[in-house]
């Protein structure tokens, strides 16, 4: 009976999953672009909210992609789009909604626009980078 080869990070990546570095880069790009969108839409006097939106967007993508990093969810069911591509923006929406419920914004309309931009950015970055 042949011995099984040990699983390495290269084996896992080639088996339809992504490395932690790749996922972290995707989350970082999402966070930076969302931070820029928040700085554009939200008043600069609320810089803690601007920073929180960027960090929460990055965190949501990282946590979703690292916890759901399995071949079944990473495979493109629709050409160019995997289940994880569609679900990472849902996590972003949920994180930012919970934040808004815990710390109401001075301008809910602009925060809603920022959250919508964060979801769009999250989808675009996940489709393009992963």
N, C-alpha and C positions, 0 to 999 in steps of 0.2 A: 504494500500500500504506500503510495507516494505521500510525502510530507507536504502539508499546505505551506505556501509561501507566507511569510509574515506580512501583515498589512502595514504599509508605510503611508506617509502623507501623499506621496506621489501616486500610490495605488488608489487611494481614496479620490484624489482629484481626477484621475483618469476614469474613474468609475461613475462619472456623472455628478460629482459634487465639486465644490469650489473650496480653495484654501482659505484659511482665516485672513491672510493678507489681502487677498482679492476681495473678500467680503468687507474688510475694514476700509479698503480704498473706495469701494462703492459707497459705503456709508459716509465716509469723509467728503466725497464729492457731493453727495446729497446734502449734507449738512452745510457745506460752504455755499452752495447755490441757494439753498433755502435761507440761510443767513442774509445773503444779498437781497433776496426777495423781501424778507422781513424788514430789512433796513430801508428798502424802497417804499414799502406800503405803510409801515408803522411809524408814528412820530419818534424822532430820535430821543426825546425825553424819556421814553420807555425802553431804554437800552437793555435792562434786564430781561424784558420780554423778547426783544429781538434776539438776544443771545440764547435764551431758553428755547425759542422756536428752532434755531439752528441745531442746538445740542439734542433736542428731543427728536428732530427729524433724523439726524444721524444715528442716534441711539435706537430708534424704532427700526430702521433698516438693518442695522447690525444685528440686533437681537432677533428679528424675524428671520433674516437670512441664515444666521448661524444655527438657530434652533430648528429650522425647517430645511437644512442642507442635506437633502436626500435625492437620489436620482429621479424618483417618481415626481417630485415637485419641481425639479430643475429641467425636466424634459419639456421641449416645446410642443404642447398639444396643438396650439395654433401657431403656424409658422412665425417664428421670431418672438413668441410670447409663451412663457411658462406660467404655471400656477403661482410660483413664487414672484414672478414679475408683477402679476396682478395683485397679489396679496400684500406685498411690502408696502404699497401706498395705503392700503387699508389700515395697516398697523400705524403708519404715520398719521393718518386721520384720527385714529383712536387716541394716540398719545397726545396730539395737539388739542383734541376735544376735552380730554380729561384735564389737561393743563388749564384750558379756558374755564372749565367748571370750578377748578380749585382757586384760580386767580383771575377773576373777571377782568377783561380788558377795558381800558378807558374808552376805546372806540371799537365796539363789537363788529361793526361793518368792515372796517379795515382788517381786523383780526381774521374775520371769515374769509376775506380775500387772500390774506396771507396763508391761511390754512389750505385754501383751494390751490394756490400756487405751489405749496409744499407737496401736495398730493400729486400734482402734475409733474413736478420736478422728480419726485420719488419714482414715479412710473418711468419717465424718460431715462433717468440714470440707470435704473435696474435693467431696462431693455437694452440700452446701449453698452453698458459695461459688463454685464453678466450674460 
